[in-house]
Amino acid sequence: MKALRWIGWPVVVLALTVLPACSGKSEGPAGNRYGKFTLYDTKYDYVDLAKAKNNAADVLTQLGDQDKVCLIGLWAYNPPAILNAVKEAGKEGKVHIVGFDEYDDTLQGIKDGSIVATVVQNPYRFGYESVKLLAALARDSKAKLPADVKEGVWDIPHRTITKDKVDKFREELRDLKARAKGKVPEGDFEVAFVSNNAEEFWTFAEAGARVAAREAKVSVVFKKPKGGTVDEQKQIVDDLLTSGVKGIAISVNDPVNQKDFLNEVADKVPLITVDNDAPDTRRRCYIGTNNIKAGHEVGRLVKEALPDGGTIAIFVGKPEPVNARERRQGVLDELAGEKDAKGK
């Protein structure tokens, strides 16, 4: 593609990521306006970290020498990938970055002033609450869900980490990891947690799961599929059921194409979805972030970084996961000032 010719609008680039190896597929509609902002493009890296960085580098090249660019990473590994691309392009301090989740490189970038802020979830609680609830449901299939569950959803609030909050937040993360150290004793039975990939994000969920297992007197097996594919996730779950686990929490890769399989699982053991929901299944509940609200928060950070507006490009992993779609839509809704914004 030819480099864009700058005609006066400031630029924002959004990044949002997802899963296995494609060649940086993109999604329109490109060029649509959302309030003061123009959507340049939406790109996917399919959890190919090199591609995540290359996507950001390509967009920086296409946008040329614009001096009002904001790159936004909406999956955990995106902000560090974007920051690396920005540094290599010699545009550190010239390009705004807004992140999602709490990779240490992201937090260091905020501390250094290279990243504006990041919107974080609470994966520790994802793991902790999932295992506690699975233990209760395994012991009594008719046990009531916690009062926090509203219409099948347990909303774990997000937070915004800015430069003034980084040091305290890092201490908090170190403490959470420290709590999980040590062997989990053999419990009365075993429950399982299956993530949607093997990214560092899930280490915090695993820490929470281990602590909950100790408290609930159960054993927990935590599986992180390396390839992050639907087939790999299915094989893991099948093996867990064969081994006799009494409940499963899962971060769903593809809620549409996994629907029948998830219903089969839910008919055998208590099933909870975490981080990525499958609302049209017989799962007992969803535990995770309200991704629409979190996306709105990202949009607010973009508007604070570029109050006069600009151009956004969104980098996201897979289009299928609910959290990816909802975060992206939340950002666009906030920028447009309307619900279900389509762009104009």
C-alpha positions in Angstrom: 0.0 0.0 0.0 1.1 3.6 -0.6 1.8 5.7 2.4 -1.1 7.9 3.4 -1.0 11.5 2.7 -1.8 13.6 5.8 -4.6 16.0 5.4 -5.0 17.5 8.8 -6.7 15.0 11.1 -4.7 13.7 14.1 -4.3 10.0 14.3 -5.1 7.3 16.8 -4.4 3.6 16.3 -6.2 1.0 18.3 -4.7 -2.5 19.0 -6.7 -5.5 20.1 -5.3 -9.0 19.7 -6.2 -12.7 19.3 -5.2 -16.4 18.2 -2.9 -19.2 15.9 -1.1 -18.2 12.7 -2.7 -16.1 10.0 -1.1 -13.4 8.0 -2.4 -10.4 9.7 -5.9 -10.4 8.5 -7.7 -7.1 8.7 -11.3 -6.0 9.0 -13.2 -3.0 7.9 -15.1 -0.8 7.6 -12.0 1.3 7.2 -12.3 5.1 6.9 -15.5 5.3 8.9 -15.9 8.2 11.4 -16.6 7.7 15.1 -17.1 11.1 16.6 -13.9 13.0 16.2 -12.0 9.8 15.2 -11.5 7.9 11.9 -11.1 4.1 12.0 -8.1 3.3 9.8 -8.3 -0.5 10.1 -8.8 -3.5 12.3 -6.1 -6.1 12.1 -5.7 -9.6 13.6 -2.5 -11.5 14.6 -3.9 -14.8 15.9 -1.6 -14.8 18.8 1.5 -14.7 16.6 3.6 -12.4 18.7 5.9 -11.5 15.8 2.9 -10.7 13.7 1.5 -8.5 16.4 4.6 -6.4 16.3 4.7 -6.4 12.5 1.1 -5.3 12.3 1.9 -2.3 14.5 5.0 -1.5 12.5 3.0 -1.7 9.2 0.4 0.7 10.4 3.1 3.2 11.6 4.6 3.0 8.1 1.2 3.5 6.5 0.3 6.5 8.7 3.6 8.1 7.8 5.0 10.9 9.9 1.7 11.9 11.7 2.4 13.4 15.1 -0.9 12.5 16.8 -1.1 8.7 16.7 -2.4 6.5 19.5 -1.9 2.8 19.3 -4.1 0.7 21.5 -3.5 -2.9 22.5 -6.6 -4.8 23.7 -5.1 -8.2 24.5 -2.3 -8.6 27.0 0.7 -9.0 24.7 -0.3 -6.3 22.3 0.9 -3.2 24.3 4.5 -4.6 24.6 4.5 -5.5 20.9 3.2 -2.1 19.9 5.8 -0.4 22.2 8.6 -2.4 20.5 7.4 -1.3 17.1 7.2 2.3 18.2 10.7 2.2 19.6 12.1 0.7 16.4 10.4 3.3 14.3 12.0 6.0 16.4 8.6 7.4 17.5 8.7 6.8 21.2 7.3 9.9 22.9 5.6 10.9 19.6 3.0 8.1 19.5 0.4 7.5 22.2 -0.2 4.0 23.4 -3.1 2.7 25.5 -3.0 -0.8 26.7 -5.1 -3.7 28.1 -4.0 -6.1 30.8 -1.0 -6.2 33.0 2.1 -7.5 31.3 5.2 -6.2 33.1 6.5 -4.6 30.0 3.2 -2.7 29.7 3.5 -1.5 33.3 7.2 -0.5 32.8 6.1 1.4 29.7 3.6 3.3 31.8 6.2 4.0 34.5 8.6 5.3 31.8 5.9 7.5 30.2 5.9 5.5 26.9 2.4 4.2 27.5 -0.5 6.3 28.6 -2.3 3.7 30.7 -3.7 0.2 30.7 -7.1 -1.2 31.6 -6.7 -4.3 33.6 -8.9 -7.2 34.5 -8.5 -9.4 37.6 -7.4 -12.9 36.3 -6.4 -13.9 39.9 -10.1 -13.6 40.8 -11.1 -15.4 37.7 -9.2 -18.4 38.8 -10.1 -18.1 42.5 -13.8 -17.6 42.1 -14.0 -20.3 39.4 -12.4 -23.0 41.6 -14.4 -22.1 44.7 -17.7 -22.2 42.7 -16.8 -25.5 41.0 -16.0 -27.1 44.3 -19.4 -26.0 45.7 -21.3 -27.2 42.6 -19.4 -30.5 42.5 -20.4 -31.2 46.1 -24.0 -30.1 45.6 -25.3 -29.8 42.0 -28.3 -27.8 43.3 -26.1 -25.3 45.2 -27.2 -21.7 44.6 -24.9 -19.4 42.7 -23.3 -16.5 44.6 -25.4 -13.3 44.9 -22.8 -11.6 42.7 -24.0 -13.7 39.7 -26.7 -11.6 37.9 -28.5 -13.2 35.0 -25.8 -15.8 34.6 -22.9 -13.3 34.7 -20.4 -12.6 37.5 -18.9 -9.2 36.6 -15.4 -8.8 37.9 -14.7 -5.0 37.7 -11.9 -3.7 35.6 -9.4 -1.0 36.8 -7.3 1.6 35.1 -3.6 1.7 35.9 -2.0 5.1 35.2 1.6 6.2 36.1 0.7 7.2 39.6 -0.7 3.8 40.3 1.9 1.5 38.7 4.2 0.9 41.6 1.5 0.0 44.0 -0.2 -2.3 41.4 3.1 -4.1 40.7 3.4 -4.8 44.5 -0.1 -6.2 44.5 0.7 -8.5 41.6 3.9 -9.8 43.4 1.8 -10.5 46.5 -0.8 -12.5 44.5 1.9 -14.7 42.9 3.5 -15.2 46.3 0.2 -16.5 47.8 0.1 -19.3 45.2 3.6 -20.7 46.0 3.8 -24.1 47.6 2.2 -27.5 46.8 -1.6 -27.8 46.6 -2.6 -30.7 48.9 -4.5 -33.6 47.5 -8.2 -32.7 47.8 -11.5 -34.6 48.0 -11.8 -34.5 44.2 -10.4 -32.7 41.2 -11.7 -29.7 39.2 -10.1 -28.2 36.2 -9.4 -24.8 34.5 -8.7 -24.6 30.8 -7.5 -21.3 29.3 -7.7 -20.3 25.7 -4.0 -20.0 25.1 -0.7 -20.2 27.0 0.0 -16.5 27.5 1.4 -15.0 30.7 -2.0 -13.5 31.5 -3.1 -16.9 32.8 -0.4 -17.2 35.4 -2.4 -14.9 37.6 -5.6 -17.0 37.1 -3.6 -20.1 37.9 -2.4 -18.5 41.1 -6.0 -17.7 42.2 -7.0 -21.3 41.3 -4.3 -22.8 43.5 -5.2 -20.6 46.5 -9.0 -21.5 46.1 -8.1 -25.2 45.8 -6.4 -25.1 49.2 -9.3 -23.3 50.8 -11.9 -25.6 49.2 -10.0 -28.8 49.9 -10.0 -29.9 46.3 -7.3 -30.6 43.7 -7.0 -28.4 40.6 -5.5 -29.1 37.3 -4.7 -25.9 35.2 -4.3 -26.5 31.4 -3.0 -23.8 29.0 -3.2 -25.0 25.4 0.0 -24.0 23.6 -1.6 -23.6 20.2 -4.7 -21.9 21.4 -6.9 -23.8 18.9 -10.4 -25.1 19.3 -9.3 -28.7 18.5 -6.6 -28.6 21.1 -9.0 -27.2 23.7 -11.5 -29.9 22.9 -8.9 -32.7 23.3 -7.8 -31.3 26.7 -11.4 -31.2 27.9 -12.1 -34.7 26.7 -9.0 -36.0 28.5 -10.1 -34.2 31.7 -13.5 -35.8 31.6 -12.0 -39.2 31.0 -9.7 -38.6 34.0 -12.8 -37.9 36.2 -12.7 -34.2 37.0 -15.9 -33.0 38.7 -16.1 -29.6 37.2 -14.5 -27.4 34.5 -13.9 -23.7 34.0 -13.0 -22.7 30.4 -12.1 -19.6 28.5 -13.9 -20.3 25.3 -12.1 -19.8 21.9 -15.1 -19.9 19.6 -18.5 -19.6 21.3 -20.5 -20.4 18.1 -18.6 -23.4 16.8 -18.0 -24.8 20.3 -21.6 -24.6 21.4 -22.6 -28.2 20.9 -19.4 -29.5 22.5 -19.8 -27.2 25.5 -23.4 -28.3 26.0 -22.2 -31.9 26.1 -19.7 -31.0 28.7 -22.2 -29.1 30.8 -24.5 -32.2 30.8 -21.7 -34.2 32.4 -20.1 -31.8 34.9 -20.7 -28.2 36.2 -19.3 -25.9 33.5 -18.3 -22.3 34.0 -17.0 -19.9 31.3 -14.3 -17.5 32.2 -12.9 -14.4 30.5 -14.5 -15.5 27.1 -18.2 -16.4 27.4 -20.5 -18.7 25.5 -23.8 -17.3 26.6 -25.9 -19.5 24.4 -24.8 -22.7 26.1 -25.8 -24.5 29.3 -22.8 -23.2 31.3 -23.7 -22.4 34.9 -22.4 -18.9 34.7 -19.8 -16.6 33.2 -17.0 -15.1 35.4 -15.1 -12.2 34.0 -14.9 -8.6 32.9 -17.7 -6.7 31.4 -15.8 -6.1 28.1 -18.2 -3.5 26.8 -17.6 -1.3 29.8 -13.8 -2.0 29.7 -13.8 -1.0 26.0 -15.5 2.2 26.9 -12.8 2.9 29.5 -10.2 2.4 26.7 -12.1 4.8 24.5 -12.1 7.4 27.3 -8.3 7.1 27.6 -8.0 7.6 23.9 -10.1 10.8 24.1 -8.0 12.1 26.9 -4.8 11.4 24.9 -6.2 13.1 21.8 -8.9 15.5 22.8 -9.1 16.9 19.3 -9.7 13.6 17.7 -7.8 11.5 15.2 -7.5 8.3 13.3 -7.7 4.9 15.0 -6.5 1.5 13.7 -7.5 -1.5 15.8 -5.2 -4.5 16.2 -7.0 -7.5 17.5 -6.4 -11.3 17.6 -9.3 -13.4 16.5 -12.7 -11.9 15.5 -14.6 -14.8 17.1 -14.1 -14.5 20.9 -16.8 -12.5 22.7 -14.3 -10.4 24.6 -12.5 -9.3 21.5 -15.7 -8.2 19.8 -17.1 -6.5 22.8 -13.9 -4.6 23.7 -13.6 -3.3 20.1 -17.3 -2.3 20.1 -17.0 -0.6 23.5 -14.1 1.5 22.2 -16.0 2.6 19.1 -19.2 3.3 21.0 -17.3 5.6 23.4 -15.6 7.5 20.6 -18.8 7.8 18.7 -20.9 8.7 21.7 -23.6 6.2 20.8 -24.4 2.5 21.4 -23.7 -0.1 18.7 -21.8 2.6 16.6 -21.3 1.6 13.0 -19.3 4.6 11.9 -20.3 7.2 9.3 
